[in-house]
Amino acid sequence: MELITEYEVSNLLDVPLHRLNTWANNGKLVPVESNGVKKYSKESLLKFDIANEIFDSKWNEFIQTKPKKKYTSIELFAGAGGMALGMEKTGIEHVLLNEIEKNACNTLRFNRPKWNVLEGDIQNIDFSEYKNQVDIVTGGFPCQAFSSAGKKLGFEDTRGTLFFDFARCITEVRPKIFIGENVKGLLNHDKGNTLEVIKQAIKDIGYTLIEPRVLKAMYYKVPQKRERLILVGVRNDLAKHISKFKFPEKYHSVLTVSDAFKKGELFDTDVPKDQGVEYPKRKKEIMEQVPEGGYWRDLSDELQREYMAGSYFLGGGKTGLARRLSMKTPSLTIVCAPAMKQTERCHPIETRPLTVRESARIQTFPDDWEFQGAKGQQYKQIGNAVPVNLAYALGLSVVDFLNEITKDT
């Protein structure tokens, strides 16, 4: 009987340890004591779909996917290159990357001098010269609110938003497939109306949308609990092949902060030393009292009141406040400012915010990828990025799909 630890089960099922204890008490999932340590048999976990997907992972075969011909891509809202790097790793060639933010463009150019980086507002760019010459358009379009009330829920209703320009690029280029990514909250934004506008707009421009899916990065060789909504659209003349698109295989284990910082499955060396932001003196004194994996509720009541001030009396868990990460679990979502009170990301063992390189490793950027701009700008670029390994997994799915439809055309 193969046994795995309670931490591994907690990470695998993405449930806290206290819930496993509750399940043990009510008989839903009963641990086995092994040398005083709680463990669980693999067989007992087969009642959970995610456990079956991980245990039956075909990741090793999946990563053998290679382009059967040259596939090209346009990357929009490219940021610091998380999506572009992952796609490049699959063999996809970028013909254009567009980004408005100067420091992010400098990062792209510094690390990939040969990439065609077009700095500027997407609203001012005409993509028509690439019509029928590019296979893929990708982009994490920023999603400003746009109301659907009393409207036709179509392409024109997105005008004035950056999704409109994402869709306009697709219309002008006519790629075989596009990948859009966004925050999980888009699913239910404005009671689902925003997504309905987007779905109708995609239909209006001649593409068939695969049912949007939320992917948890932690299941794709990323030591982080980031969740992203993925939109995949196929040009209508190729829609008969749509069943051939398969979302990525999951990695065969869930990686942790320790995997990000230590030599092992993800990196060949321990995390390089790097400078980061620091806490003010009193905040550091308080944060030193937070245990690994803990947050403000693990402080004494006196310190809770001091640290939380007026928020102490408000409802809600506020679990990001005074939050220290744990080496034994995937990181919480990496944010743009790791020392901000609402979204604290304290190092698991040392009492300080994560450094730029530690944050980048949790996003699975390689150590030789150098971010440009002031320290705050570097943190922002990393926090806004798509994890490289998640983009790699998506890229493999795209390559596999294009290989399949190439066989039939």
C-alpha positions as CSV (number, residue, x, y, z in Angstrom):
1,M,0.0,0.0,0.0
2,E,1.6,3.3,-1.1
3,L,1.2,6.1,1.4
4,I,1.6,9.9,1.0
5,T,1.9,12.5,3.7
6,E,-0.9,14.8,4.8
7,Y,0.9,17.8,3.3
8,E,1.0,16.1,-0.1
9,V,-2.7,15.2,0.1
10,S,-3.5,18.8,1.2
11,N,-1.6,20.1,-1.8
12,L,-3.0,17.5,-4.2
13,L,-6.6,18.2,-3.3
14,D,-6.0,21.9,-2.7
15,V,-7.7,21.7,0.7
16,P,-6.3,23.0,4.1
17,L,-5.0,20.5,6.7
18,H,-7.9,21.3,9.1
19,R,-10.4,20.1,6.4
20,L,-8.5,16.8,6.2
21,N,-8.9,16.6,10.0
22,T,-12.6,17.2,9.6
23,W,-12.9,14.5,6.9
24,A,-11.0,12.1,9.2
25,N,-13.5,12.8,12.0
26,N,-16.5,12.2,9.8
27,G,-15.0,9.2,8.0
28,K,-14.8,10.8,4.5
29,L,-11.0,10.3,4.3
30,V,-9.3,8.4,7.1
31,P,-5.5,8.7,7.5
32,V,-3.1,5.9,8.4
33,E,-0.7,6.6,11.3
34,S,2.9,5.8,10.2
35,N,5.7,6.5,12.8
36,G,3.4,9.1,14.4
37,V,2.9,10.9,11.1
38,K,-0.5,11.1,9.3
39,K,-0.4,9.5,5.9
40,Y,-3.1,8.5,3.4
41,S,-3.2,5.5,1.0
42,K,-3.3,6.4,-2.7
43,E,-6.2,4.1,-3.1
44,S,-8.3,6.1,-0.6
45,L,-7.8,9.2,-2.8
46,L,-9.2,7.7,-6.0
47,K,-12.7,9.0,-5.0
48,F,-11.4,12.5,-6.0
49,D,-11.3,13.3,-9.7
50,I,-8.2,15.5,-9.4
51,A,-6.2,12.7,-7.7
52,N,-7.1,10.3,-10.6
53,E,-5.9,12.9,-13.1
54,I,-2.6,13.4,-11.3
55,F,-2.0,9.7,-10.7
56,D,-2.8,8.9,-14.3
57,S,-0.9,11.8,-15.7
58,K,0.6,11.4,-19.2
59,W,2.8,14.5,-18.7
60,N,5.9,12.8,-19.8
61,E,4.3,11.8,-23.1
62,F,2.6,15.2,-23.4
63,I,5.9,17.1,-23.3
64,Q,7.2,15.1,-26.3
65,T,4.8,17.1,-28.5
66,K,6.8,18.9,-31.2
67,P,5.7,21.2,-34.1
68,K,5.4,19.2,-37.3
69,K,5.9,22.5,-39.2
70,K,6.7,26.1,-38.4
71,Y,3.9,27.7,-36.3
72,T,3.9,31.4,-35.8
73,S,2.3,33.6,-33.1
74,I,1.4,37.2,-32.3
75,E,1.5,37.9,-28.5
76,L,-0.6,40.8,-27.2
77,F,-0.3,42.5,-23.8
78,A,3.0,40.6,-23.6
79,G,4.1,42.1,-20.3
80,A,7.4,40.6,-19.1
81,G,7.1,37.6,-21.3
82,G,5.6,34.8,-19.2
83,M,3.2,33.6,-21.9
84,A,5.7,34.3,-24.8
85,L,8.5,32.3,-23.0
86,G,6.3,29.3,-22.4
87,M,5.1,29.4,-26.0
88,E,8.6,29.7,-27.3
89,K,9.6,26.7,-25.3
90,T,7.2,24.6,-27.3
91,G,8.8,25.6,-30.6
92,I,6.3,28.3,-31.6
93,E,7.9,31.3,-33.3
94,H,6.8,34.9,-32.4
95,V,6.5,37.3,-35.2
96,L,5.3,40.2,-33.1
97,L,4.9,41.0,-29.4
98,N,2.9,44.1,-28.4
99,E,3.1,45.8,-25.0
100,I,2.4,49.4,-23.9
101,E,4.5,49.5,-20.7
102,K,8.1,50.7,-21.2
103,N,9.9,48.7,-18.6
104,A,8.2,45.4,-19.7
105,C,9.3,46.1,-23.3
106,N,12.8,46.7,-22.1
107,T,12.7,43.4,-20.3
108,L,11.6,41.6,-23.5
109,R,14.2,43.3,-25.6
110,F,17.0,42.8,-23.1
111,N,16.4,39.0,-22.9
112,R,15.4,38.4,-26.5
113,P,17.0,41.0,-28.7
114,K,15.8,39.2,-31.8
115,W,12.1,39.4,-30.9
116,N,10.0,41.9,-32.8
117,V,8.7,44.0,-29.8
118,L,6.3,46.7,-30.7
119,E,6.0,49.2,-27.9
120,G,2.8,51.2,-27.8
121,D,-1.0,51.3,-27.4
122,I,-2.7,48.4,-29.1
123,Q,-5.5,50.7,-30.0
124,N,-3.2,52.5,-32.5
125,I,-1.8,49.3,-34.2
126,D,-3.0,47.9,-37.5
127,F,-2.4,44.2,-37.7
128,S,-3.7,43.8,-41.3
129,E,-0.2,43.1,-42.7
130,Y,-0.2,39.8,-40.9
131,K,-3.5,38.6,-42.4
132,N,-3.5,34.8,-43.0
133,Q,0.2,34.7,-42.2
134,V,0.0,33.8,-38.5
135,D,-1.2,30.6,-36.8
136,I,-1.9,31.8,-33.3
137,V,-2.8,35.0,-31.4
138,T,-2.4,35.0,-27.7
139,G,-2.9,37.6,-25.0
140,G,-4.1,38.3,-21.5
141,F,-6.3,41.2,-22.2
142,P,-7.0,43.5,-19.2
143,C,-10.7,43.3,-18.6
144,Q,-12.3,46.7,-17.8
145,A,-15.9,46.5,-16.9
146,F,-18.4,47.0,-19.7
147,S,-22.1,46.8,-19.1
148,S,-24.3,44.6,-21.2
149,A,-27.6,46.0,-20.0
150,G,-30.0,46.5,-22.8
151,K,-27.5,45.9,-25.5
152,K,-27.1,43.3,-28.2
153,L,-24.2,41.5,-26.5
154,G,-22.0,41.7,-29.6
155,F,-18.6,42.7,-30.9
156,E,-19.5,46.4,-31.1
157,D,-20.6,46.4,-27.4
158,T,-16.9,45.8,-26.5
159,R,-15.8,49.0,-28.1
160,G,-13.7,51.1,-25.8
161,T,-12.3,48.1,-23.9
162,L,-9.1,46.3,-24.6
163,F,-10.9,43.1,-25.3
164,F,-12.3,44.9,-28.4
165,D,-8.7,45.4,-29.7
166,F,-7.8,41.8,-28.8
167,A,-10.8,40.7,-31.0
168,R,-9.9,43.3,-33.7
169,C,-6.4,41.9,-34.0
170,I,-7.9,38.4,-34.4
171,T,-10.3,39.8,-37.1
172,E,-7.4,41.4,-39.0
173,V,-5.0,38.5,-38.7
174,R,-7.4,35.5,-39.0
175,P,-5.2,33.1,-37.0
176,K,-6.2,29.4,-36.9
177,I,-6.5,29.5,-33.1
178,F,-6.4,32.1,-30.3
179,I,-5.7,31.9,-26.6
180,G,-7.1,34.5,-24.3
181,E,-6.4,34.5,-20.6
182,N,-7.9,36.4,-17.7
183,V,-8.6,36.4,-14.0
184,K,-11.0,33.7,-12.7
185,G,-13.4,36.5,-11.6
186,L,-14.3,37.2,-15.3
187,L,-16.5,34.0,-15.2
188,N,-19.0,35.7,-12.9
189,H,-18.3,39.4,-13.5
190,D,-21.5,41.4,-13.7
191,K,-23.5,38.3,-13.0
192,G,-21.9,36.5,-16.0
193,N,-23.0,39.3,-18.5
194,T,-19.4,40.3,-19.2
195,L,-18.5,36.8,-20.3
196,E,-21.6,36.6,-22.4
197,V,-20.6,39.8,-24.3
198,I,-17.2,38.3,-24.9
199,K,-18.7,35.0,-26.1
200,Q,-21.0,36.8,-28.5
201,A,-18.2,39.0,-29.8
202,I,-16.1,35.9,-30.5
203,K,-19.0,34.4,-32.5
204,D,-19.5,37.7,-34.4
205,I,-15.9,37.7,-35.6
206,G,-16.1,34.1,-37.0
207,Y,-14.6,32.0,-34.3
208,T,-15.9,29.0,-32.3
209,L,-15.2,29.2,-28.6
210,I,-14.3,26.1,-26.6
211,E,-16.1,26.3,-23.3
212,P,-13.9,28.5,-21.1
213,R,-12.0,26.7,-18.4
214,V,-10.2,27.8,-15.2
215,L,-6.7,26.3,-14.9
216,K,-4.9,26.1,-11.6
217,A,-1.3,26.7,-12.3
218,M,-0.3,24.4,-9.4
219,Y,-1.3,21.4,-11.5
220,Y,1.0,22.4,-14.4
221,K,4.5,22.3,-12.7
222,V,4.1,25.8,-11.1
223,P,4.6,26.0,-7.3
224,Q,1.8,28.5,-7.0
225,K,-2.0,28.5,-6.5
226,R,-2.7,31.0,-9.3
227,E,-5.9,30.4,-11.2
228,R,-6.5,31.7,-14.7
229,L,-9.5,31.7,-17.0
230,I,-8.5,30.3,-20.4
231,L,-10.4,31.2,-23.6
232,V,-9.6,29.1,-26.7
233,G,-11.2,30.0,-30.0
234,V,-10.9,28.2,-33.4
235,R,-11.6,29.8,-36.7
236,N,-15.0,28.7,-38.0
237,D,-13.6,27.0,-41.2
238,L,-11.6,24.8,-38.8
239,A,-14.3,24.3,-36.2
240,K,-15.0,20.8,-37.4
241,H,-11.7,19.8,-35.8
242,I,-12.5,21.5,-32.5
243,S,-12.7,18.2,-30.7
244,K,-9.0,17.7,-31.4
245,F,-8.1,20.5,-29.0
246,K,-7.2,19.0,-25.6
247,F,-6.4,21.1,-22.5
248,P,-3.0,20.3,-21.1
249,E,-2.1,17.1,-19.2
250,K,-1.5,17.8,-15.5
251,Y,2.0,17.3,-14.0
252,H,2.4,14.2,-12.0
253,S,2.9,16.0,-8.6
254,V,2.1,19.4,-7.0
255,L,5.3,21.5,-6.4
256,T,5.9,23.7,-3.4
257,V,7.7,26.9,-2.4
258,S,10.6,24.6,-1.4
259,D,10.8,23.4,-5.0
260,A,11.0,27.0,-6.2
261,F,13.8,27.9,-3.8
262,K,15.8,24.7,-3.7
263,K,17.7,22.7,-6.3
264,G,15.5,20.0,-7.7
265,E,12.7,19.4,-10.2
266,L,12.3,23.0,-11.2
267,F,15.8,24.5,-11.0
268,D,19.4,23.2,-11.1
269,T,20.6,25.4,-8.2
270,D,19.2,27.0,-5.1
271,V,17.6,30.4,-5.6
272,P,20.3,33.1,-6.2
273,K,20.7,35.8,-3.6
274,D,18.9,39.0,-4.6
275,Q,17.9,42.3,-3.1
276,G,14.2,42.9,-2.3
277,V,12.1,45.4,-0.4
278,E,12.3,45.5,3.3
279,Y,9.8,45.9,6.2
280,P,9.7,48.9,8.5
281,K,11.1,48.1,11.9
282,R,7.8,47.7,13.8
283,K,6.2,45.7,11.0
284,K,9.1,43.3,11.0
285,E,8.8,42.8,14.8
286,I,5.2,41.9,14.3
287,M,5.7,39.6,11.3
288,E,8.4,37.7,13.2
289,Q,5.6,36.4,15.4
290,V,3.7,34.9,12.5
291,P,4.5,31.1,12.1
292,E,5.4,29.5,8.7
293,G,2.2,29.2,6.7
294,G,0.3,31.5,9.2
295,Y,-1.4,34.9,9.0
296,W,-2.7,37.7,11.3
297,R,-5.0,35.4,13.3
298,D,-1.9,33.5,14.5
299,L,-0.8,36.7,16.3
300,S,-1.7,37.5,19.9
301,D,-4.9,39.4,20.3
302,E,-2.9,42.5,21.3
303,L,-0.8,42.3,18.1
304,Q,-3.8,41.5,16.0
305,R,-5.4,44.8,17.2
306,E,-2.3,46.8,16.6
307,Y,-1.6,45.4,13.1
308,M,-5.2,45.3,11.8
309,A,-6.3,48.6,13.4
310,G,-9.9,49.3,12.2
311,S,-10.0,46.2,10.1
312,Y,-9.8,44.1,13.3
313,F,-13.6,44.7,13.8
314,L,-14.6,44.0,10.2
315,G,-16.0,40.7,8.8
316,G,-14.2,38.3,6.5
317,G,-11.2,36.2,6.8
318,K,-8.7,38.7,5.3
319,T,-6.3,35.8,4.9
320,G,-3.8,37.8,2.8
321,L,-2.9,40.0,5.8
322,A,0.3,39.4,7.6
323,R,0.6,36.2,5.5
324,R,3.8,34.1,5.7
325,L,4.2,31.5,3.0
326,S,5.1,27.8,3.8
327,M,7.9,25.8,2.3
328,K,5.6,22.8,2.3
329,T,2.8,24.1,0.1
330,P,2.4,26.0,-3.2
331,S,2.7,29.7,-2.9
332,L,-0.3,31.9,-2.8
333,T,-0.7,33.9,-6.0
334,I,2.3,36.1,-6.6
335,V,1.3,39.8,-6.5
336,C,2.7,43.0,-7.8
337,A,3.7,44.3,-4.4
338,P,4.7,41.6,-1.9
339,A,5.0,43.9,1.1
340,M,1.5,45.5,0.7
341,K,-0.6,45.0,3.8
342,Q,-3.6,43.4,2.0
343,T,-1.5,40.9,-0.1
344,E,1.4,40.1,2.2
345,R,3.9,37.5,0.8
346,C,6.4,37.0,3.6
347,H,9.3,34.6,3.1
348,P,8.6,31.3,4.8
349,I,11.6,31.3,7.2
350,E,13.2,34.7,7.0
351,T,11.1,37.8,8.1
352,R,11.1,39.8,4.9
353,P,9.1,40.0,1.7
354,L,10.1,37.8,-1.2
355,T,12.9,39.0,-3.4
356,V,12.4,39.7,-7.1
357,R,14.2,36.4,-8.0
358,E,12.2,34.4,-5.5
359,S,9.0,35.8,-6.9
360,A,10.2,35.1,-10.4
361,R,11.0,31.5,-9.6
362,I,7.5,30.9,-8.2
363,Q,6.3,32.2,-11.5
364,T,8.7,29.7,-13.1
365,F,10.8,32.3,-14.9
366,P,14.3,31.0,-15.6
367,D,17.1,32.5,-13.5
368,D,18.7,34.1,-16.6
369,W,15.6,36.1,-17.4
370,E,16.5,39.6,-16.2
371,F,13.8,42.1,-15.4
372,Q,14.4,45.8,-16.3
373,G,13.3,49.0,-14.5
374,A,13.2,50.0,-10.8
375,K,12.6,47.3,-8.2
376,G,8.9,48.1,-7.9
377,Q,8.5,47.8,-11.6
378,Q,10.2,44.4,-11.6
379,Y,7.9,43.1,-8.9
380,K,4.9,44.5,-10.9
381,Q,6.0,42.8,-14.1
382,I,6.4,39.4,-12.3
383,G,3.1,39.8,-10.5
384,N,1.2,40.5,-13.8
385,A,2.8,37.6,-15.7
386,V,1.4,34.3,-16.8
387,P,3.5,31.5,-15.1
388,V,5.9,30.3,-17.8
389,N,5.2,26.6,-17.2
390,L,1.5,27.1,-17.4
391,A,2.0,28.9,-20.8
392,Y,4.3,26.1,-21.8
393,A,1.5,23.5,-21.1
394,L,-1.0,25.6,-23.0
395,G,1.5,26.0,-25.9
396,L,1.8,22.2,-26.1
397,S,-1.9,21.9,-26.4
398,V,-1.9,24.4,-29.2
399,V,0.9,22.7,-31.1
400,D,-0.8,19.3,-30.7
401,F,-4.0,20.8,-32.1
402,L,-2.2,22.4,-35.1
403,N,-0.4,19.2,-35.8
404,E,-3.7,17.4,-35.8
405,I,-5.5,19.8,-38.2
406,T,-2.4,19.9,-40.4
407,K,-2.8,16.2,-41.0
408,D,-6.3,16.7,-42.3
409,T,-5.6,19.7,-44.6
